[in-house]
C-alpha cells in the first residue's frame, strides 16, 4: 500500500511552459492528503530556491528532499545533510578557472556564480520566473561557508574530464546546459531513504514522480516510479510507468491509474 509520494518540482509539479502547477495536480495532491498519504518534494533546489517557488506551489508538504538529497527537512527538523568538503571545492576551483567553466556554488540560503557566460543566460531564459538570478561572488567563500552542491555549466561530453578534478563527487543532470555536482554518497534515492526512515515507512510503501536525469535513481528506488511524458528516454526506461506530461494532467492521470485517487 502506498503511504508516501515524492515529487520532483521543475518539469513535474511545475510546468516548464507555464511555470505554474496545473490545477489537476493541485486537486490530486489534495485528494492524497485527505487520504492520509504523506507528500514530499524531491528536488535539486536549495531551501532558498524552494522558497522562491512556494508562491507557485502553494501547498504544504510533509517534508522536503532538497539539493538532490543532500539536505532533507521535515517541518523545522533537519533529517539528513551531506555537504561537499572544503578539500573537494578547493581542488575543483582552479580547474574551473583555467577552463572558464561557469559554476554555481549552492549554500542553503545563498547561491552565487564564479562568472556568467552564454549558457547561464540561456538557463535563465528557460527557467523564467521560477528562480532568482544568482550574483557573481568570490569562490573564496567556500573556505568559510558550507557548500552543498555545484551546478557546473558543462556539456555531457565534458563530464568525464570534469569529474576527475572534483574528487569524491558524482554528477546528476536534468538539463543539457549544466550538471549538478553532489557528494559521491548522496543522491535523491538516499534522501528518500532518510525521509522514509524518519516517518517509519519503507520503500515498498512509496511512489515517486520525476522527469529529469537526476530523478532516475529515485524512480528506481521507489516501489512505483512514474516518469512524466516530458521526460527523456533514459528516465522513461527507468520508470515503472510513463504518464502524460505535466501540462496534460500527468500526475492526476497516473494517480488515477494506480487507484490512489478518483
C-alpha positions in Angstrom: 0.0 0.0 0.0 1.4 3.4 -1.0 1.7 5.7 2.1 4.2 8.3 0.7 4.6 10.0 -2.6 7.6 12.1 -3.7 7.5 14.7 -6.5 10.2 16.4 -8.4 9.4 20.1 -8.8 10.7 21.5 -12.1 9.1 19.7 -15.1 7.0 17.6 -12.7 4.9 19.7 -10.3 5.7 22.9 -12.2 5.4 23.2 -16.0 8.4 24.4 -17.9 5.9 26.1 -20.3 3.6 27.9 -17.9 5.8 28.0 -14.8 2.7 27.0 -12.9 1.3 24.0 -11.1 -1.7 22.6 -13.1 -5.0 22.6 -11.3 -5.3 18.9 -11.9 -2.1 18.4 -10.0 -3.3 20.5 -7.1 -6.5 18.5 -7.0 -4.6 15.3 -6.9 -2.4 16.4 -4.0 -5.4 17.5 -2.0 -7.1 14.1 -2.5 -3.9 12.3 -1.5 -3.6 14.4 1.6 -7.2 13.8 2.5 -6.4 10.0 2.5 -3.6 10.5 4.9 -0.8 9.8 2.4 2.4 11.7 3.2 3.6 14.0 0.4 7.1 15.2 -0.3 9.1 17.2 -2.8 12.4 15.8 -4.0 14.3 18.4 -5.9 17.7 19.7 -6.8 16.6 23.1 -5.5 18.1 24.5 -2.3 16.0 25.7 0.6 16.2 29.3 -0.8 15.3 28.2 -4.3 12.4 26.2 -2.9 11.1 29.3 -1.1 11.3 31.2 -4.4 8.8 28.7 -5.8 6.4 28.5 -2.9 4.1 31.1 -4.4 3.8 28.8 -7.4 3.4 25.6 -5.5 1.1 27.0 -2.7 0.9 23.6 -1.0 2.1 22.3 2.4 4.2 19.2 2.0 5.2 16.8 4.9 8.9 17.1 4.1 11.4 18.2 1.5 14.3 16.3 0.0 16.4 19.2 -1.4 19.8 19.7 -3.1 19.4 16.2 -4.8 19.2 14.5 -1.4 22.0 16.5 0.3 19.6 18.3 2.7 16.4 16.8 4.0 13.9 18.5 6.2 10.5 17.7 7.8 9.0 20.9 9.3 11.8 22.6 11.0 13.8 19.4 11.7 16.8 18.6 9.6 16.7 14.8 8.9 19.8 14.5 6.8 22.6 16.7 5.4 25.7 15.9 3.4 27.7 19.0 2.2 30.7 19.0 -0.1 34.1 19.0 1.6 36.4 22.0 1.6 39.1 19.8 0.0 36.8 18.9 -2.9 35.9 22.5 -3.5 39.5 23.7 -3.4 40.5 21.0 -5.8 37.9 22.0 -8.3 38.1 25.8 -8.4 41.4 26.1 -10.2 40.3 23.7 -12.9 37.1 25.6 -13.5 39.0 28.9 -13.6 41.5 27.5 -16.1 38.8 26.2 -18.4 36.5 29.2 -17.9 33.7 26.9 -16.7 30.7 28.8 -15.2 29.6 27.3 -12.0 27.0 28.0 -9.3 28.1 27.4 -5.7 25.0 26.4 -3.7 24.7 27.1 0.0 21.5 26.7 2.0 20.4 30.3 1.8 22.7 31.7 -0.8 23.8 30.7 -4.3 26.4 32.5 -6.4 28.3 32.2 -9.7 32.0 32.3 -10.3 31.2 34.1 -13.6 28.4 34.4 -16.2 28.5 33.0 -19.7 26.1 32.3 -22.6 24.9 29.0 -21.0 24.0 30.8 -17.8 21.9 33.3 -19.8 20.2 30.5 -21.7 19.2 28.8 -18.5 17.8 32.0 -17.0 15.6 32.4 -20.1 14.5 28.7 -19.9 13.6 28.7 -16.2 11.9 32.2 -16.3 10.5 33.5 -13.0 10.7 30.2 -11.1 14.2 31.0 -9.8 16.1 34.2 -9.0 19.3 35.1 -10.8 22.4 34.4 -8.6 25.0 37.1 -8.3 28.7 36.7 -9.1 30.8 36.3 -6.0 34.2 35.3 -4.7 34.7 31.5 -4.6 36.9 32.1 -1.5 33.5 31.9 0.3 33.9 28.1 0.2 36.6 28.4 2.9 34.1 29.8 5.4 30.7 28.9 4.2 29.2 25.4 3.8 28.6 24.4 0.2 26.2 21.6 -0.6 26.2 21.4 -4.4 27.8 22.8 -7.5 25.9 23.5 -10.8 28.6 23.3 -13.5 27.7 24.7 -16.9 29.3 21.9 -19.0 28.1 19.6 -21.7 27.6 15.9 -21.3 30.7 15.3 -23.3 32.7 17.3 -20.8 31.5 15.4 -17.7 34.2 12.7 -17.5 37.1 15.2 -17.7 35.4 17.5 -15.2 34.8 14.7 -12.7 38.5 13.8 -12.5 39.1 17.3 -11.0 36.2 17.1 -8.5 37.2 14.4 -6.0 34.6 12.4 -4.0 31.7 13.6 -6.1 29.1 12.3 -8.6 27.1 14.1 -11.2 23.3 14.4 -11.7 22.0 16.1 -14.8 18.4 17.2 -15.6 19.2 19.9 -18.1 21.5 19.9 -21.2 23.1 23.2 -20.1 24.5 22.2 -16.8 25.0 19.3 -14.4 24.6 19.2 -10.6 27.7 18.1 -8.7 27.0 16.4 -5.4 28.7 14.2 -2.8 29.5 10.7 -4.0 27.5 9.2 -1.2 24.5 11.4 -1.9 21.5 11.5 -4.3 17.8 11.6 -4.3 17.5 7.9 -3.5 19.5 8.5 -0.3 17.3 11.4 0.5 14.1 9.3 0.0 15.5 6.6 2.3 16.3 9.0 5.0 12.9 10.6 4.9 11.1 7.3 4.9 13.1 6.1 7.9 12.1 9.3 9.7 8.4 8.6 9.1 8.7 4.9 9.8 8.0 3.9 6.3 9.6 1.6 3.7 10.5 1.9 0.1 7.7 -0.6 -0.6 5.3 2.0 0.5 6.4 4.9 -1.6 5.8 6.2 -5.1 7.9 8.8 -7.0 7.3 11.2 -9.9 10.1 12.8 -12.0 11.2 13.9 -15.4 15.0 14.6 -15.2 18.1 12.6 -15.2 18.6 13.3 -11.6 15.3 11.6 -10.9 16.3 8.2 -12.4 17.7 6.7 -9.1 14.6 8.0 -7.3 12.2 6.3 -9.7 14.2 3.0 -9.4 14.2 3.2 -5.7 10.5 3.7 -5.2 8.0 0.9 -5.3 6.3 2.7 -8.1 8.4 5.1 -10.2 6.5 7.3 -12.6 8.1 9.2 -15.4 6.4 12.3 -16.8 5.6 12.4 -20.5 8.1 15.3 -21.0 10.9 13.1 -19.6 13.8 11.9 -21.7 14.2 8.3 -22.9 16.6 7.2 -20.1 14.2 8.5 -17.4 11.2 6.7 -19.0 13.2 3.5 -19.3 14.0 3.6 -15.5 10.3 4.1 -14.6 7.6 1.5 -13.9 5.0 3.7 -15.6 5.1 6.6 -18.0 2.3 9.1 -17.7 1.4 12.2 -19.9 3.3 15.4 -19.5 2.9 18.0 -16.8 0.7 20.2 -18.9 -1.7 17.4 -19.8 -2.6 16.2 -16.3 0.2 13.6 -16.0 0.3 13.4 -12.2 -3.5 13.2 -11.9 -3.8 10.6 -14.6 -1.1 8.3 -13.1 -2.5 8.5 -9.6 -5.9 7.5 -11.0 -4.3 4.7 -12.9 -2.8 3.2 -9.7 -6.1 3.8 -7.8 -4.7 6.3 -5.3 -7.3 8.9 -6.3 -10.5 9.0 -8.3 
